[in-house]
Amino acid sequence: MSEITFKSHKVTCHPDETLLDALLREKIDVQFGCKAGSCHTCLMKSADQPPPAKAQEGLKPTQKQQKYFLACICKPEQDMTVSPANDSEQFITKATVLEKQPLNDDVIQLKLKCHDSISFKPGQFVNLKKPDGLSRSYSVANTPNEDNILEFHIRSLPGGQFSQWAKNELEVGEQIPVSEPKGDCFYIPERQNQGLLLIGTGTGLAPLLGIIKDALAQQHSGPIHLLHGSRNKKGLYHIDEMKTLAEQYPNFHYTACVSGEMPEKDFEQGRVNEIALNKINDLKGWRVYLCGHPEMVNDTKKQAFLKGASMQDIFSDPFLVTQNEEK
């Protein structure tokens, strides 16, 4: 038998029952659906022990690495402390603002130094919190470092309570709470000759930048294609940095796309996802990362699947502006 710690509850799980059944037996309120490992409604995360391999069947490699599992098919082999996958945010440290500078007319680059060590995967996001308690999610744009510095690209939105505060009021030297990192849109060093296709709009470049730098640092040998799009050139940024990176690494290719105006030299005209999918007709065996506007992300996910990409190899991070402003 195994002892399961779930929030304030301690439950004994018998060898012949699943973790979900043990919680339901004790009348603990948990979400579930099919009870067969298909719908993923009962997705949970282990805070200590690795879940049994059986409980992770059907999950993406990035989810497995973070100890996510399906409670309905999990028969614990040892004591575990678990929580729902969508558990409420936990602020684990504070950070001091080191730098704030514009990347274009609408986007600022914010660099924070965390007071405590923070472990994250490039491409994940954290929640940042204002003094009044309002929090928003922003993707980390850099790779882990010994100085515990996090970099964010924050787009200033009209009426955006957090983004306007960050742009106009937040000062260098101030402190801001930072949550634990979340999300499964990151690079894992397997199949290093696999093609990587990364498509982003606006500040969707932030997580993709971290993923690319991580892949290159881990000597990914397959082709890496980054396509970054906006309505016009003013909406793009880090153009020179991406061109320099392409010169340094023969397997990295960068394309800047604009959809609302005729492009200048070295730009392509059209929607970034359409340009990307026209460049690579067959995505079988490729890994695909999609970040930015939710309509673009959802549409491209379907199109990438139809072009041969496995759903296990499609990672997405839609920026839900209406609820969370933009990461």
C-alpha positions in Angstrom: 0.0 0.0 0.0 1.1 3.6 -0.6 0.3 6.8 1.2 -0.8 9.6 -1.1 -0.6 13.2 0.1 -3.1 15.4 -1.9 -3.4 19.0 -0.6 -4.4 18.6 3.1 -5.5 14.9 2.7 -3.5 11.7 3.3 -5.0 8.7 1.6 -4.0 5.1 1.6 -4.0 3.6 -1.9 -4.4 -0.2 -2.1 -2.3 -2.2 -4.6 -5.3 -3.1 -6.7 -6.7 0.4 -7.1 -5.7 3.6 -9.0 -4.8 6.8 -7.3 -8.0 8.4 -8.7 -10.1 5.6 -7.2 -8.4 6.0 -3.8 -9.2 9.8 -3.8 -12.8 9.2 -4.9 -13.2 6.5 -2.3 -12.4 9.1 0.4 -14.9 11.5 -1.3 -12.2 14.0 -2.3 -13.2 16.4 -5.0 -11.0 15.8 -8.1 -11.7 16.3 -11.8 -11.9 13.2 -14.0 -13.6 12.1 -17.2 -13.1 8.8 -19.1 -11.2 6.9 -16.3 -9.3 5.2 -19.1 -6.3 7.4 -19.8 -7.8 9.1 -22.9 -9.3 12.5 -22.0 -6.5 13.7 -19.6 -9.0 15.4 -17.4 -7.4 13.8 -14.3 -3.9 15.0 -15.2 -1.8 15.5 -12.0 1.8 16.2 -11.0 4.0 14.5 -8.5 6.0 16.7 -6.2 8.5 14.1 -5.2 8.6 10.5 -6.6 8.6 9.7 -10.4 5.2 8.3 -11.3 5.0 4.8 -12.7 5.7 4.6 -16.4 2.2 3.2 -17.1 0.6 6.3 -15.6 2.5 8.5 -18.1 1.4 6.7 -21.3 0.1 9.1 -23.9 1.8 12.1 -22.4 4.3 14.3 -24.2 8.0 13.8 -23.3 8.1 17.3 -21.8 5.2 16.4 -19.5 6.8 13.1 -18.4 10.0 15.0 -17.6 8.0 17.3 -15.2 6.4 14.2 -13.4 2.9 14.7 -14.8 0.8 11.6 -14.8 -2.8 10.4 -15.3 -4.5 9.6 -12.0 -7.0 7.2 -13.5 -4.3 4.7 -14.7 -1.8 5.4 -11.9 -1.2 2.5 -9.4 1.4 4.0 -7.1 4.5 2.0 -6.3 5.5 4.1 -3.4 4.3 7.1 -1.3 3.7 10.2 -3.4 2.8 13.8 -2.9 0.6 15.0 -5.7 -1.5 18.0 -6.9 -3.8 18.8 -9.9 -2.0 19.9 -13.0 -3.8 23.2 -13.0 -3.2 23.9 -9.3 -3.2 27.5 -8.2 -0.1 29.6 -8.7 2.7 29.5 -6.1 5.0 32.4 -5.8 8.4 30.9 -4.8 10.8 33.9 -4.8 11.1 37.6 -5.3 13.2 39.2 -8.0 14.9 42.6 -8.4 14.5 44.6 -11.7 17.9 44.8 -13.3 17.1 46.3 -16.6 14.1 47.6 -18.6 14.6 48.7 -22.2 12.4 48.9 -25.4 12.7 46.3 -28.1 10.3 48.2 -30.3 7.5 50.7 -29.9 5.2 48.3 -28.1 7.5 45.7 -26.4 9.9 46.1 -23.5 12.6 43.7 -22.4 12.5 43.2 -18.7 15.4 41.5 -16.9 15.0 40.3 -13.3 17.4 38.8 -10.8 15.8 36.2 -8.6 16.7 36.2 -4.9 16.6 32.4 -4.8 17.7 29.8 -7.2 15.1 29.0 -9.8 15.0 26.0 -12.0 13.2 26.3 -15.4 13.3 25.0 -18.9 13.7 27.6 -21.7 10.3 28.2 -23.2 8.4 27.9 -19.9 6.5 30.8 -18.4 6.1 32.2 -14.9 3.6 34.5 -13.2 4.7 38.0 -12.2 2.7 39.9 -9.6 2.1 43.7 -9.1 2.0 45.2 -5.6 -1.8 45.3 -5.8 -1.9 41.5 -6.2 -2.7 41.4 -9.9 -0.6 38.7 -11.7 0.1 37.9 -15.3 1.9 35.1 -17.2 5.0 35.8 -19.2 7.3 33.4 -21.1 11.0 33.3 -20.1 13.2 34.4 -23.1 16.6 33.2 -21.9 18.3 30.0 -20.8 19.2 29.1 -17.2 22.2 30.8 -15.8 24.2 30.9 -12.5 23.0 34.5 -11.8 19.4 33.4 -11.7 18.4 36.1 -14.2 15.1 35.9 -16.1 14.4 37.8 -19.3 10.9 38.7 -20.5 9.4 40.5 -23.5 6.3 42.4 -22.4 4.0 43.9 -25.0 2.3 47.0 -23.9 -1.5 46.7 -24.5 -4.0 49.5 -24.5 -5.8 49.2 -21.2 -3.5 46.4 -20.1 -3.3 46.8 -16.3 0.0 44.8 -15.9 1.7 45.7 -19.2 1.1 49.4 -18.8 2.3 49.3 -15.2 5.5 47.4 -16.3 6.2 49.9 -19.1 5.4 53.2 -17.3 5.7 52.6 -13.5 8.0 49.7 -12.7 11.5 51.0 -12.0 14.9 49.4 -11.9 15.7 48.3 -8.4 12.1 47.4 -7.5 11.2 43.9 -6.4 8.5 41.7 -7.9 7.2 38.2 -6.9 7.9 35.3 -9.3 5.9 32.1 -9.4 7.2 28.6 -10.1 7.8 27.9 -13.8 5.0 26.2 -15.8 4.4 24.9 -19.3 5.6 22.0 -21.4 6.7 24.0 -24.5 10.4 23.4 -24.3 13.3 21.5 -25.9 14.4 18.1 -24.8 17.7 16.6 -26.1 16.4 13.5 -28.0 16.5 12.8 -31.7 19.0 15.5 -32.2 18.9 15.2 -36.0 15.2 15.9 -36.0 14.0 19.0 -37.8 12.6 21.8 -35.6 10.0 24.2 -36.9 9.3 27.2 -34.7 6.6 29.7 -35.6 5.8 32.8 -33.5 3.8 36.1 -33.7 4.6 39.2 -31.7 6.2 38.4 -28.3 5.7 34.7 -29.2 9.4 35.1 -30.1 10.3 35.1 -26.4 9.8 31.4 -25.6 11.0 30.4 -29.0 14.3 32.3 -28.5 15.0 30.4 -25.3 14.1 27.0 -27.0 16.5 27.8 -29.9 19.4 28.8 -27.8 18.9 25.7 -25.6 18.8 23.4 -28.7 21.9 25.0 -30.1 23.8 24.8 -26.8 22.9 21.1 -26.6 24.3 20.6 -30.1 21.1 19.9 -32.0 22.3 18.8 -35.4 19.0 18.8 -37.4 17.7 21.8 -39.3 16.1 24.6 -37.1 13.7 27.0 -38.8 12.4 30.0 -37.0 9.7 32.2 -38.6 8.6 35.3 -36.7 5.7 37.3 -38.0 3.8 40.6 -37.4 1.6 42.9 -39.4 4.5 45.2 -40.1 8.2 45.6 -39.5 7.6 47.7 -36.4 6.1 44.7 -34.7 9.2 42.6 -35.1 12.4 42.8 -33.0 15.8 41.0 -32.5 16.1 40.9 -36.3 19.9 41.5 -36.3 20.4 39.1 -33.4 18.6 36.3 -35.3 20.6 37.0 -38.5 23.8 36.8 -36.5 22.7 33.5 -35.0 22.0 32.2 -38.5 25.5 33.1 -39.6 27.0 31.3 -36.6 25.1 28.1 -36.9 24.6 26.6 -40.4 21.6 24.5 -39.4 19.7 27.5 -38.0 17.5 29.5 -40.5 15.6 32.7 -39.7 12.7 34.2 -41.7 11.0 37.6 -40.8 7.4 37.9 -42.1 5.0 40.8 -42.4 1.4 40.4 -43.4 0.1 44.0 -43.5 2.5 45.8 -45.8 4.9 45.1 -48.6 8.1 43.8 -47.1 11.6 45.2 -47.4 14.6 43.2 -48.6 15.2 40.1 -46.5 11.5 40.0 -45.3 8.7 37.8 -46.7 5.1 39.0 -47.2 2.2 37.0 -45.8 1.0 35.3 -42.7 3.8 33.7 -40.9 2.2 30.3 -40.5 1.2 30.0 -44.2 4.8 31.0 -45.2 6.2 28.4 -42.8 4.0 25.5 -44.0 4.8 26.4 -47.6 8.5 26.1 -46.9 8.2 22.6 -45.5 5.7 20.4 -47.3 6.2 17.2 -45.3 6.5 17.5 -41.5 6.7 13.8 -40.8 9.4 13.4 -38.1 9.6 17.1 -37.4 9.1 18.8 -34.0 6.9 21.9 -34.1 6.7 24.8 -31.7 3.9 27.4 -32.0 3.7 30.5 -29.8 1.7 33.7 -30.0 -1.9 34.5 -31.2 -4.3 31.7 -30.2 -6.0 31.7 -33.6 -2.6 31.2 -35.4 -1.6 28.5 -32.9 -4.7 26.5 -33.1 -5.0 26.7 -36.9 -1.3 25.8 -37.5 -1.5 22.9 -35.0 -4.2 21.3 -37.3 -2.3 22.1 -40.5 1.0 20.8 -39.1 -0.7 17.5 -38.1 -2.3 17.2 -41.6 1.2 17.7 -43.1 2.5 14.7 -41.2 3.7 16.0 -37.8 2.8 13.7 -34.8 0.6 15.4 -32.1 3.3 14.2 -29.7 5.8 16.4 -31.5 3.6 19.6 -31.6 4.2 22.0 -28.7 2.1 25.1 -28.3 1.8 28.2 -26.1 -1.1 30.4 -27.2 -1.1 33.8 -25.6 -4.6 34.4 -24.3 -4.6 38.2 -24.5 -8.2 38.7 -23.3 -7.5 36.8 -20.1 -3.9 37.2 -19.3 -2.7 40.1 -21.5 0.2 38.8 -23.6 3.1 36.8 -22.3 
